[in-house]
Amino acid sequence: MRRVVVLSTGGTIASRPDSRGAARATDGAEALLAGLSGLPGPADVAVEGRDVARVGSYLLTPGGMAGIVREVHRALDDPDVAGVVVTHGTDTLEETAFLADLVHRDPRPVVFTGAQRHAANRDTDGPRNLADAVAVAASPQMAGCGVLIVFDGRIFAARGARKSHTLAPEAFSAPDSGPLGRVTQGVPRLSARPVRPPALGPSALDLEATRVDIVACYPGSDAIAIDAFAAAGARGLVLEATGAGNANHDVCAAIARLTRAGIVVALSSRVHAGPVAALYGNGGGADLVRAGAVPTGTLRASQARILLAALLATDPDPIRAASELSRHADFPDAGLPQGDVPHTDSPRPSDSPGSTSPRTDSLRSDSPHSESPRTDPCGPDAAAPRPSGAGFPGRATVPVRSTERNE
């Protein structure tokens, strides 16, 4: 009989109140599976639980996240396993799921889920979410969809999904693409399939020594945090900028210093939806890109940080890592009609013979990594980068389309 393996890592779905009334992760896989009794699900699939950790996801480190992904790979070593479910705290679920997707080469689905109400709550959402996740992991139609997030009856691709409410059961959304499908009475139905870039190699999980930090921009922000992270040994930095990816002169000058020193800077936005675009000068996004920052499309800071860390773990060379960051950020997160097969190994238009990716070309000829003389990238006379359609990567969806660690 086919099996779905459930890897329990803690989170609200495994939490109960302690003597002070504060929720703590205490339940293991056996308790989680007991909650499936009476809920709809596939009748021809056995469910096996394994304890990996019992921890709130706000305590996870990049190394801890990589350890969870390695446990997923161990479960998939068994050919009788139809799919894997990971129960995870919602705080950082979007990061671990995205990391898993970056290195996922197997056609079998991996599904992340969790809960917003702890296990002792009479109205807990954990059992229903777990039952839906098992149904998705067991479904043959999910083959090739990569890593998914199933929550409150909706199915999301890991890339681009993020927690969008602190307490409500409808905790996750994908603002720029929407869900791939839904689960109704234990039956998953897809309306679209994700288009996925080629997977990274296993070295992308070697994150322990790869420091990448996030710096927020706000009115009056300066270079103090940026320089402090660089002094602490950051190899990469994600700038959570305002609007379409803007900052100010002080921040822009600091980004130029960092990229000249070989630190890769990713440019994201604090805005909920929409792509980063190099539109404004005078310290804005156009100047930040000229200073060497790499726009990350519709990826927000949480997932941009995971991508940059994984790329730097794979190849520490800053120019190559920046180029790959641009490629992965520009990869279209569109859906294909259900039943179509994504050809992720086909070259994109910018990779075709005779064409040049504007961002890659800019990185190599105009970036602070180059030795050629250049004007102040943040000054009032700085020239804006050449416009490129790659600056507006759409996220449209085409319609149909047990080793336990306690930390």
Secondary structure, DSSP 8 states (H G I E B T S, - for coil): -EEEEEEEEESGGGEEE-TTS-EEE---HHHHHHTTTTS---TTEEEEEEEEEEE-GGG--HHHHHHHHHHHHHHHTSTTEEEEEEE--SSSHHHHHHHHHHT---SS-EEEE--SS-TTSTT--HHHHHHHHHHHHH-GGGTT--EEEEETTEEEESTT-EE--SSSS--EE-TTT--SEEEETTEEEES-EE-------GGGG--TT--EEEEE--TT--SHHHHHHHHTT-SEEEEEEBTTTB--HHHHHHHHHHHHTT-EEEEEESSSSS-------TTSHHHHHHTT-EE-TT--HHHHHHHHHHHHHH---HHHHHHHHHHHHHS---EE-TT----TTS--GGGSTT---HHHHHHHHTSTTS-S----TTSTT-------GGGS------------B--
